[in-house]
């Protein structure tokens, strides 16, 4: 009798699934980046590859776009098999992973139309997942949360959303600052895989402590805790994601199904014949070294055998391809382990690039300097003070032409005082 009831229930689920194809909606303003093909990059290792050739691409293509418009063809993968597989996963996770028609539709669309992008994601996961798992374990969080970064950014550390969220974990500026991520003209730690993962763990831990439910914690990560509280109130106090789902923002209604579908397809990728395309560099093949002086990526590539493209991809947090130096904070350079020795052996030469013109650098003081204003550039400043561009760069030890509003530049090699009015007039 129980078997008959179970069979009837499963048939009813299939029928319900067929009736609710219009249930899935998305906020059209929200997008998720789609990974492109990886390509080989050789560096004393025929198997080492670039993490992503389109690493700096900011145009976002949705892995989860238009699911509600997709017609799903029948195949040999039955709902009965899926239910059994989901039950198997449910026994291994603190998340409430159970079958429902909405989740089944997401999974089937992923398997039907997103196979190539999923294959690329498996490649990138080899690099990022060990890093995520290390930090999730540190905070005693479920390791399955690593799949959240797939939904958020398609594992692209320089992913930018139209709303201003950035990085693997898509931190908005205020939330990033709240969790200790540095953002300035040289550094954006929302792009830093290690720092942003640490911040994401702290944030998710806080959300779980607030809601005491993993589904609601992840929904709050996407839409903010305020929207989840509103949905709970509008539902009459219910605290199950699927029961309050209709009261959440449209984007968040698709967020948890996308998370669970991603979890499923990663865990059962081989079953569905989805495999990585390339063997790229892994998290265990990299190491970091603290720098002792400000250096640019061009300084590094001049002395060790690494292409600038890979250097940028391993160090996405340095926005201007310059690693700043501060005696109050350590900044790290990430390299393949095989090149750490090369860097150490060439360290003096790399740092000496900054000493070429040290003998000509003039100490800064209030009498010989000019304060950079909005819209200034080196050429116009040099022209204003009747000096050459090379003199301006030499006296200030400048390697690039980047300027920051408020910084002071030496504009004379004489000991006379620069007229105050001249120094404070904004260059037109």
C-alpha positions, 0 to 999 in steps of 0.5 A, a space after each residue: 500500500 505504501 508503495 502504491 501511495 509513493 508511486 501516486 505521489 511521484 506521478 502527481 509531482 510530474 504532473 505538477 511540474 508540467 503545470 508550473 513551467 511558468 513558475 520561475 521568474 527572474 529580475 531582468 536586471 540581475 545577471 550571472 557571468 558566463 565563462 568562456 573557453 580556457 586556453 593553454 598557457 605554457 610556463 615551464 609546464 605544458 599543463 599549466 593554463 590561463 585561468 580564464 582568457 576573458 578574465 577582465 570581461 565585465 559583460 555578464 551573460 546569465 547561466 540561469 537566464 530565461 529558464 522560464 522560456 525554455 522548452 524541456 525535451 523528455 529524455 531517459 533521465 526520469 524524475 524518479 532517478 532525480 528524486 533518488 539522487 537528491 535524497 542521496 545528497 540530502 543525507 550528506 548536507 545540512 541543507 534541506 535538499 528535497 525534490 520539487 517541480 521548480 528545482 527539477 526544471 532548473 536542473 533539466 535546463 542546466 543539463 540541456 542548454 548549459 553543458 558547455 558553460 558547466 564544463 568550463 565551471 568545473 575547470 575553474 572549480 579546481 582552482 577555487 574550490 579548495 580555497 573556499 573549502 579551507 575557509 568554510 571549514 575554518 568557520 565550521 560552515 557547510 562546504 556546499 556553500 562553495 557552490 554559492 560563488 558559482 551562482 554569484 559570479 561564475 567563479 570570475 574574481 573580477 565579475 562586476 554586476 550592474 548594481 556595483 557588486 564585485 568579485 567572486 562573492 559579489 560584495 557591494 561596497 558598504 558590505 565589503 567595507 563592513 567586513 574589512 575589505 580594503 577598497 582604494 585607488 590601487 587595491 580592491 579586496 572584493 576581487 581578492 579570492 582569499 580576502 573576499 572568501 574570508 569576508 563571505 564566510 563571516 557574513 554568511 555565518 552572521 546571517 545564519 545566526 540571525 535566521 537559524 536556517 540555511 535557506 533563509 541565510 542564503 536568501 538574505 545573502 542575495 536580497 538582504 536580511 530586511 527583505 527576508 524578514 518582510 517575506 516572513 511577516 507577509 507569509 504569516 510568520 512562516 520560516 520555510 524558504 519555499 513557503 515564503 518564496 512568493 513574498 521575496 524579490 523576483 531575483 531571490 525566488 530563483 536564487 535558491 533553486 539555482 544554488 541547489 541545481 548547481 550543487 546537483 549538477 556539480 555532484 552528478 556531473 560525471 553521471 551526466 557526462 559533463 567533464 572539465 575541458 582542461 587541466 589548469 593551474 590549481 590552488 595547490 600550485 600557487 604560493 604568495 610572497 609579501 613584497 618589500 617595496 611598491 612594484 608594478 607587474 611590468 617590473 615583475 614580468 621583466 625579471 621572471 618568466 611569467 606573462 602579464 595576463 597570468 599575473 593579473 589573473 593570479 592577483 586580481 585585487 590590484 586594479 592598476 597592476 601595481 602592488 603598493 607598499 605600506 609599513 602598516 599593512 602587508 601586501 602579497 604577490 601570488 605566483 605559481 610555486 615554480 616561480 617563487 624561487 625565481 622571484 626571490 633570486 631576482 628580488 634585488 634586481 626587481 626592487 632596484 628598478 625603483 632605485 634607478 632615479 633615486 639619486 635624483 628624487 627630491 624630498 617633498 616639502 611644503 615649499 617645493 610641491 603642488 597638490 594634485 587636483 581633480 582633472 590634473 595630469 602630469 603633462 599639464 602640471 609640467 607645462 604649468 610649472 615650466 618643467 619637462 615631463 621627465 623632470 617631473 617624473 624623475 623628481 618624484 620617482 614616478 614609474 607611471 602617470 597615474 595620479 591621485 587627487 590630494 597627493 603632492 608632487 615636487 615641481 621644482 629643484 630649487 630651494 625657493 618657495 612655490 607661490 601658494 596661489 599657484 600651487 592651489 589653483 586648479 589646472 583648467 
